[in-house]
Amino acid sequence: MDTEILEISASEFKAKCLEVLDQIAARKIMRITITKHGRAVALLIPPALPEEEALSLFGFMQGRVSAPPEFDFTAPVIDEPINAAEGRIHE
C-alpha cells in the first residue's frame, strides 16, 4: 500500500475536509499536518485498528530485563514438596 504524509493549510483542509477524512479512513494518507500561516497547528492521524494495537504490544519490553549469565531459567523455583491434589504447597 502506498501511503502519504501530507501538509495542508487550514483553508485547504476546510475545503477538502470530507475527502481528506475518507482518505485517512482508507489508510491512503497516514498523517496530515494542518498549518495556519505556515505554522503547524494540528496533526491528523487515523485511529489504531484493534489488531495494530495488539501487535504494538508484542515485544514492547524487549531488551528491558536481563538476568545474570549464570541464571538457570529451567531450575526449580522451590525445593519443597507440592501437594496439588490437596491444594497445599507446604507439607
Buried (B, 14 or more C-beta within 10 A) or exposed (E): EEEEEBEBBEEBBEEEEEEBBEBBEEEBBBBBBBBEEEEEEEEBEBEEEEEEEEEEEEEEEEEEEEEEEEEEEEEEEEEEEEEEEEEEEEE
